[in-house]
Amino acid sequence: MAELRSQEPTEVLDVLGRVCPYPLVLTKKKLQKMDSGTLLKVLCDAPASAEDSIPKYAQKEGWGFDSVKVEDKGHWELYIKKS
């Protein structure tokens, strides 16, 4: 499978400025409403969420996950492929 970050996301969720646990909670709610096979892009600037809780959640669900830290903007772009 090609890197998820190179694919066009189905939806974009902006949780910039939110602190734990809100990025994970909002990501879960968004994914529950999305169909299987869709790609969610999450914009997140909370390190604990971007590097720990959201990736662990995606892994636990067995979904594809990819992330990139956008250094010049100080946030991460997280890609979750719901299966």
N, C-alpha and C positions, 0 to 999 in steps of 0.2 A: 504494500500500500504506500502511495506517495505520502510525503509529510502532510499532516493535516493543515499546517499553516499555509500551504500552497493552494489549498482548496477554498472556494467561495463559501463563507458561512451561511447557513440558513437563517440564523438569528444572531444578534449581537446584544450582549448584556453588559451594561456599564455599572460596575460597583465601585468606581473610583471614589475615594474619600470615606468608604465604609470600613469599619473595623470588625474583627472577629466577634461573633460568629456570622455576621450578616452576609458577607460575600458567599459563604457556603450555603446558608439558608436560602438566599435568593437564587443561587445557581440551581439548587435542588428543585425549587418551585418551578423555575423556568423549564428545566429538563423534563419534569413530570408532564408538562403540557405539550412537549414536542414529540413528534413521531419517531419511530425507529428509523435509523439510517440518516438522520439529520445531524448537522454540525452546528454547535454553539461556540461562539467566540465570546470570551469573558475578558473585559478590561478590568484589571485589579491592581491596586497599589498597596495591598496589605500583605507583607512578606509571609506571615504565618499561613494565610489562606492560599496564596499563590504557590508556595513551595511545599506545603504540607497537607492541609485539610482537603482542598479541592482535588489535587492529584490522587490522594488516597481514596477519596470517595469514588472517583472515576475508575480507579483500579479495582476497587471492591465490587463495583457494578459490572466489571468486565468490558468497559467501554474504552475506545481509543482515546489517547490523551497526548497532547503536544503543548509545549509552551515556549515562549520566547520573551526574554526581558528586553524591553525597549529602554535602553540606558539613557538616551537623551530626553526621554519623557518621564522616566522614573516609575514606570509601571510594567506589568506583565500582560501579555496577550496569551490567554489560555484557550486551547481548542479541545473540545470534547465531542467525540463522535458517538452518538447514542446508537446502540445496536439492539 
